[in-house]
Amino acid sequence: MNQDKQEGMIESLDRVMRLLRRRAHNRLHTGRGVYRLLRIVQNHPAISTRELAELLDVRPSSLNERLVALESEEMIARNRDADDQRVFTVSILPKGIEHLEEVASARSEFHEVLKSILSEEETEQFQYLAAKFADGLETVLPQDEPSGENGYRRGSRRRHHR
């Protein structure tokens, strides 16, 4: 692939990312990864902060900063584990559930927009190529080093294959 095509691809990716950040449900957005974090907590009642950090692939210190913020917004509660006082567990509160429902509704509307842009076959191709691209980046970026943004690490453990 020549330099112009590579630059065009990167510019297109940048444009897509800018447009995605503008979408309607971002007005409900309380920060990077909050929707995913709340979904995990909802699906894993009383999950330990250690397990949550592993599932999110973030540093525990960064997760704790986010949990403090969500706790102050009354979306989650952190409690000491009854069996091991060194362990904190996280549970979702009604405000967190309400936030999830609002974002899920906005995401559902956005899914309809996506359906009007890409066919089912194009969606599958795009999903495959995006996963391949992400997997490839994970092999060249240093593993388990902070990316510098909210504690998310390069080298996620998730893999998506066709």
ChimeraX commands (.cxc) that place a marker at each C-alpha (Angstrom):
marker #1 position 0.00,0.00,0.00 radius 0.5
marker #1 position 1.46,3.36,-0.95 radius 0.5
marker #1 position 1.89,6.31,1.43 radius 0.5
marker #1 position -1.11,8.25,0.03 radius 0.5
marker #1 position -3.48,5.31,0.57 radius 0.5
marker #1 position -2.17,4.81,4.11 radius 0.5
marker #1 position -2.65,8.50,4.90 radius 0.5
marker #1 position -6.15,8.38,3.39 radius 0.5
marker #1 position -7.04,5.39,5.55 radius 0.5
marker #1 position -5.79,7.12,8.72 radius 0.5
marker #1 position -7.65,10.33,7.81 radius 0.5
marker #1 position -10.84,8.31,7.25 radius 0.5
marker #1 position -10.42,6.58,10.62 radius 0.5
marker #1 position -9.86,9.95,12.31 radius 0.5
marker #1 position -13.00,11.33,10.65 radius 0.5
marker #1 position -15.08,8.33,11.76 radius 0.5
marker #1 position -13.82,8.69,15.34 radius 0.5
marker #1 position -14.63,12.43,15.39 radius 0.5
marker #1 position -18.14,11.75,14.09 radius 0.5
marker #1 position -18.71,8.95,16.59 radius 0.5
marker #1 position -17.75,11.25,19.45 radius 0.5
marker #1 position -20.47,13.69,18.29 radius 0.5
marker #1 position -23.33,11.19,18.26 radius 0.5
marker #1 position -26.39,11.89,20.37 radius 0.5
marker #1 position -25.83,9.40,23.17 radius 0.5
marker #1 position -22.52,11.07,23.98 radius 0.5
marker #1 position -24.53,13.77,25.73 radius 0.5
marker #1 position -25.37,11.03,28.22 radius 0.5
marker #1 position -21.73,9.98,28.34 radius 0.5
marker #1 position -20.18,10.28,31.78 radius 0.5
marker #1 position -16.69,9.36,30.62 radius 0.5
marker #1 position -14.77,6.82,28.66 radius 0.5
marker #1 position -15.87,3.25,29.29 radius 0.5
marker #1 position -18.62,4.05,31.81 radius 0.5
marker #1 position -21.33,2.24,29.85 radius 0.5
marker #1 position -19.19,-0.89,29.61 radius 0.5
marker #1 position -18.19,-0.65,33.28 radius 0.5
marker #1 position -21.80,-0.31,34.43 radius 0.5
marker #1 position -22.92,-3.21,32.20 radius 0.5
marker #1 position -20.26,-5.46,33.69 radius 0.5
marker #1 position -21.22,-4.45,37.24 radius 0.5
marker #1 position -24.90,-5.03,36.44 radius 0.5
marker #1 position -24.15,-8.48,35.03 radius 0.5
marker #1 position -21.76,-9.43,37.86 radius 0.5
marker #1 position -23.40,-8.35,41.13 radius 0.5
marker #1 position -20.90,-7.60,43.91 radius 0.5
marker #1 position -17.89,-8.01,41.60 radius 0.5
marker #1 position -14.52,-7.34,43.24 radius 0.5
marker #1 position -12.59,-4.31,42.08 radius 0.5
marker #1 position -9.71,-6.63,41.11 radius 0.5
marker #1 position -11.97,-8.72,38.85 radius 0.5
marker #1 position -13.54,-5.59,37.39 radius 0.5
marker #1 position -10.13,-4.10,36.58 radius 0.5
marker #1 position -9.17,-7.34,34.83 radius 0.5
marker #1 position -12.37,-7.45,32.77 radius 0.5
marker #1 position -11.98,-3.80,31.78 radius 0.5
marker #1 position -8.25,-4.22,31.16 radius 0.5
marker #1 position -7.39,-1.13,33.23 radius 0.5
marker #1 position -5.01,-0.39,36.06 radius 0.5
marker #1 position -6.65,-0.77,39.49 radius 0.5
marker #1 position -5.64,2.78,40.46 radius 0.5
marker #1 position -7.37,4.21,37.37 radius 0.5
marker #1 position -10.43,2.08,38.01 radius 0.5
marker #1 position -10.63,3.31,41.60 radius 0.5
marker #1 position -10.60,6.92,40.40 radius 0.5
marker #1 position -13.50,6.14,38.08 radius 0.5
marker #1 position -15.37,4.25,40.83 radius 0.5
marker #1 position -15.02,7.18,43.22 radius 0.5
marker #1 position -16.59,9.45,40.59 radius 0.5
marker #1 position -19.44,7.00,39.87 radius 0.5
marker #1 position -20.01,6.52,43.59 radius 0.5
marker #1 position -20.29,10.29,44.07 radius 0.5
marker #1 position -22.87,10.32,41.26 radius 0.5
marker #1 position -24.72,7.53,43.12 radius 0.5
marker #1 position -24.46,5.14,40.16 radius 0.5
marker #1 position -22.53,2.45,42.04 radius 0.5
marker #1 position -21.73,1.43,45.61 radius 0.5
marker #1 position -18.45,0.01,46.86 radius 0.5
marker #1 position -18.49,-2.18,49.95 radius 0.5
marker #1 position -15.97,-4.26,51.82 radius 0.5
marker #1 position -16.34,-7.99,51.26 radius 0.5
marker #1 position -17.80,-9.67,54.34 radius 0.5
marker #1 position -15.37,-12.59,54.06 radius 0.5
marker #1 position -12.23,-10.60,53.28 radius 0.5
marker #1 position -12.07,-7.01,54.54 radius 0.5
marker #1 position -9.18,-6.25,52.17 radius 0.5
marker #1 position -11.48,-6.75,49.17 radius 0.5
marker #1 position -13.98,-4.19,47.88 radius 0.5
marker #1 position -16.99,-5.21,45.82 radius 0.5
marker #1 position -18.93,-3.03,43.41 radius 0.5
marker #1 position -22.70,-3.01,42.94 radius 0.5
marker #1 position -24.88,-0.96,40.63 radius 0.5
marker #1 position -27.45,1.44,42.10 radius 0.5
marker #1 position -30.77,2.62,40.59 radius 0.5
marker #1 position -29.16,5.74,39.06 radius 0.5
marker #1 position -26.62,3.51,37.35 radius 0.5
marker #1 position -29.36,1.28,35.96 radius 0.5
marker #1 position -31.27,4.36,34.76 radius 0.5
marker #1 position -28.12,5.64,33.03 radius 0.5
marker #1 position -27.60,2.26,31.34 radius 0.5
marker #1 position -31.18,2.28,30.06 radius 0.5
marker #1 position -30.82,5.81,28.65 radius 0.5
marker #1 position -27.56,5.00,26.88 radius 0.5
marker #1 position -28.90,1.64,25.63 radius 0.5
marker #1 position -31.87,3.45,24.09 radius 0.5
marker #1 position -29.61,5.98,22.36 radius 0.5
marker #1 position -27.33,3.17,21.16 radius 0.5
marker #1 position -30.34,1.32,19.76 radius 0.5
marker #1 position -31.29,4.41,17.77 radius 0.5
marker #1 position -27.71,4.65,16.52 radius 0.5
marker #1 position -27.82,0.99,15.43 radius 0.5
marker #1 position -30.73,1.90,13.16 radius 0.5
marker #1 position -28.64,4.67,11.61 radius 0.5
marker #1 position -25.81,2.21,11.01 radius 0.5
marker #1 position -28.23,-0.18,9.29 radius 0.5
marker #1 position -29.14,2.59,6.87 radius 0.5
marker #1 position -25.46,3.13,5.99 radius 0.5
marker #1 position -24.04,-0.39,5.72 radius 0.5
marker #1 position -25.61,-3.59,4.48 radius 0.5
marker #1 position -25.48,-6.67,6.68 radius 0.5
marker #1 position -22.61,-8.04,4.59 radius 0.5
marker #1 position -20.72,-4.73,4.80 radius 0.5
marker #1 position -21.28,-4.66,8.55 radius 0.5
marker #1 position -19.77,-8.14,8.88 radius 0.5
marker #1 position -16.81,-7.13,6.69 radius 0.5
marker #1 position -16.28,-3.95,8.67 radius 0.5
marker #1 position -16.46,-5.80,11.98 radius 0.5
marker #1 position -13.95,-8.36,10.71 radius 0.5
marker #1 position -11.55,-5.72,9.39 radius 0.5
marker #1 position -11.81,-3.55,12.53 radius 0.5
marker #1 position -11.07,-6.59,14.72 radius 0.5
marker #1 position -8.17,-7.60,12.48 radius 0.5
marker #1 position -6.81,-4.05,12.66 radius 0.5
marker #1 position -7.15,-3.94,16.46 radius 0.5
marker #1 position -5.54,-7.38,16.83 radius 0.5
marker #1 position -2.67,-6.28,14.59 radius 0.5
marker #1 position -2.14,-3.11,16.59 radius 0.5
marker #1 position -2.05,-5.15,19.78 radius 0.5
marker #1 position 0.85,-7.17,18.41 radius 0.5
marker #1 position 2.96,-4.09,17.64 radius 0.5
marker #1 position 2.11,-1.89,20.62 radius 0.5
marker #1 position 3.80,-2.63,23.95 radius 0.5
marker #1 position 1.69,-4.94,26.11 radius 0.5
marker #1 position 0.26,-3.81,29.45 radius 0.5
marker #1 position 1.61,-0.29,29.25 radius 0.5
marker #1 position -0.73,2.55,30.02 radius 0.5
marker #1 position -1.93,4.35,26.95 radius 0.5
marker #1 position -1.98,7.55,28.95 radius 0.5
marker #1 position -5.73,8.00,28.78 radius 0.5
marker #1 position -7.86,6.94,31.74 radius 0.5
marker #1 position -5.59,4.01,32.51 radius 0.5
marker #1 position -6.65,1.88,29.56 radius 0.5
marker #1 position -3.83,-0.34,28.47 radius 0.5
marker #1 position -2.54,-1.23,25.08 radius 0.5
marker #1 position -2.81,-4.92,24.38 radius 0.5
marker #1 position -6.36,-5.70,25.41 radius 0.5
marker #1 position -7.10,-9.33,26.07 radius 0.5
marker #1 position -10.17,-9.32,23.82 radius 0.5
marker #1 position -9.93,-11.09,20.51 radius 0.5
marker #1 position -12.49,-11.02,17.71 radius 0.5
marker #1 position -12.24,-13.49,14.90 radius 0.5
marker #1 position -14.47,-14.31,12.00 radius 0.5
marker link #1:1,2 radius 0.2
marker link #1:2,3 radius 0.2
marker link #1:3,4 radius 0.2
marker link #1:4,5 radius 0.2
marker link #1:5,6 radius 0.2
marker link #1:6,7 radius 0.2
marker link #1:7,8 radius 0.2
marker link #1:8,9 radius 0.2
marker link #1:9,10 radius 0.2
marker link #1:10,11 radius 0.2
marker link #1:11,12 radius 0.2
marker link #1:12,13 radius 0.2
marker link #1:13,14 radius 0.2
marker link #1:14,15 radius 0.2
marker link #1:15,16 radius 0.2
marker link #1:16,17 radius 0.2
marker link #1:17,18 radius 0.2
marker link #1:18,19 radius 0.2
marker link #1:19,20 radius 0.2
marker link #1:20,21 radius 0.2
marker link #1:21,22 radius 0.2
marker link #1:22,23 radius 0.2
marker link #1:23,24 radius 0.2
marker link #1:24,25 radius 0.2
marker link #1:25,26 radius 0.2
marker link #1:26,27 radius 0.2
marker link #1:27,28 radius 0.2
marker link #1:28,29 radius 0.2
marker link #1:29,30 radius 0.2
marker link #1:30,31 radius 0.2
marker link #1:31,32 radius 0.2
marker link #1:32,33 radius 0.2
marker link #1:33,34 radius 0.2
marker link #1:34,35 radius 0.2
marker link #1:35,36 radius 0.2
marker link #1:36,37 radius 0.2
marker link #1:37,38 radius 0.2
marker link #1:38,39 radius 0.2
marker link #1:39,40 radius 0.2
marker link #1:40,41 radius 0.2
marker link #1:41,42 radius 0.2
marker link #1:42,43 radius 0.2
marker link #1:43,44 radius 0.2
marker link #1:44,45 radius 0.2
marker link #1:45,46 radius 0.2
marker link #1:46,47 radius 0.2
marker link #1:47,48 radius 0.2
marker link #1:48,49 radius 0.2
marker link #1:49,50 radius 0.2
marker link #1:50,51 radius 0.2
marker link #1:51,52 radius 0.2
marker link #1:52,53 radius 0.2
marker link #1:53,54 radius 0.2
marker link #1:54,55 radius 0.2
marker link #1:55,56 radius 0.2
marker link #1:56,57 radius 0.2
marker link #1:57,58 radius 0.2
marker link #1:58,59 radius 0.2
marker link #1:59,60 radius 0.2
marker link #1:60,61 radius 0.2
marker link #1:61,62 radius 0.2
marker link #1:62,63 radius 0.2
marker link #1:63,64 radius 0.2
marker link #1:64,65 radius 0.2
marker link #1:65,66 radius 0.2
marker link #1:66,67 radius 0.2
marker link #1:67,68 radius 0.2
marker link #1:68,69 radius 0.2
marker link #1:69,70 radius 0.2
marker link #1:70,71 radius 0.2
marker link #1:71,72 radius 0.2
marker link #1:72,73 radius 0.2
marker link #1:73,74 radius 0.2
marker link #1:74,75 radius 0.2
marker link #1:75,76 radius 0.2
marker link #1:76,77 radius 0.2
marker link #1:77,78 radius 0.2
marker link #1:78,79 radius 0.2
marker link #1:79,80 radius 0.2
marker link #1:80,81 radius 0.2
marker link #1:81,82 radius 0.2
marker link #1:82,83 radius 0.2
marker link #1:83,84 radius 0.2
marker link #1:84,85 radius 0.2
marker link #1:85,86 radius 0.2
marker link #1:86,87 radius 0.2
marker link #1:87,88 radius 0.2
marker link #1:88,89 radius 0.2
marker link #1:89,90 radius 0.2
marker link #1:90,91 radius 0.2
marker link #1:91,92 radius 0.2
marker link #1:92,93 radius 0.2
marker link #1:93,94 radius 0.2
marker link #1:94,95 radius 0.2
marker link #1:95,96 radius 0.2
marker link #1:96,97 radius 0.2
marker link #1:97,98 radius 0.2
marker link #1:98,99 radius 0.2
marker link #1:99,100 radius 0.2
marker link #1:100,101 radius 0.2
marker link #1:101,102 radius 0.2
marker link #1:102,103 radius 0.2
marker link #1:103,104 radius 0.2
marker link #1:104,105 radius 0.2
marker link #1:105,106 radius 0.2
marker link #1:106,107 radius 0.2
marker link #1:107,108 radius 0.2
marker link #1:108,109 radius 0.2
marker link #1:109,110 radius 0.2
marker link #1:110,111 radius 0.2
marker link #1:111,112 radius 0.2
marker link #1:112,113 radius 0.2
marker link #1:113,114 radius 0.2
marker link #1:114,115 radius 0.2
marker link #1:115,116 radius 0.2
marker link #1:116,117 radius 0.2
marker link #1:117,118 radius 0.2
marker link #1:118,119 radius 0.2
marker link #1:119,120 radius 0.2
marker link #1:120,121 radius 0.2
marker link #1:121,122 radius 0.2
marker link #1:122,123 radius 0.2
marker link #1:123,124 radius 0.2
marker link #1:124,125 radius 0.2
marker link #1:125,126 radius 0.2
marker link #1:126,127 radius 0.2
marker link #1:127,128 radius 0.2
marker link #1:128,129 radius 0.2
marker link #1:129,130 radius 0.2
marker link #1:130,131 radius 0.2
marker link #1:131,132 radius 0.2
marker link #1:132,133 radius 0.2
marker link #1:133,134 radius 0.2
marker link #1:134,135 radius 0.2
marker link #1:135,136 radius 0.2
marker link #1:136,137 radius 0.2
marker link #1:137,138 radius 0.2
marker link #1:138,139 radius 0.2
marker link #1:139,140 radius 0.2
marker link #1:140,141 radius 0.2
marker link #1:141,142 radius 0.2
marker link #1:142,143 radius 0.2
marker link #1:143,144 radius 0.2
marker link #1:144,145 radius 0.2
marker link #1:145,146 radius 0.2
marker link #1:146,147 radius 0.2
marker link #1:147,148 radius 0.2
marker link #1:148,149 radius 0.2
marker link #1:149,150 radius 0.2
marker link #1:150,151 radius 0.2
marker link #1:151,152 radius 0.2
marker link #1:152,153 radius 0.2
marker link #1:153,154 radius 0.2
marker link #1:154,155 radius 0.2
marker link #1:155,156 radius 0.2
marker link #1:156,157 radius 0.2
marker link #1:157,158 radius 0.2
marker link #1:158,159 radius 0.2
marker link #1:159,160 radius 0.2
marker link #1:160,161 radius 0.2
marker link #1:161,162 radius 0.2
view
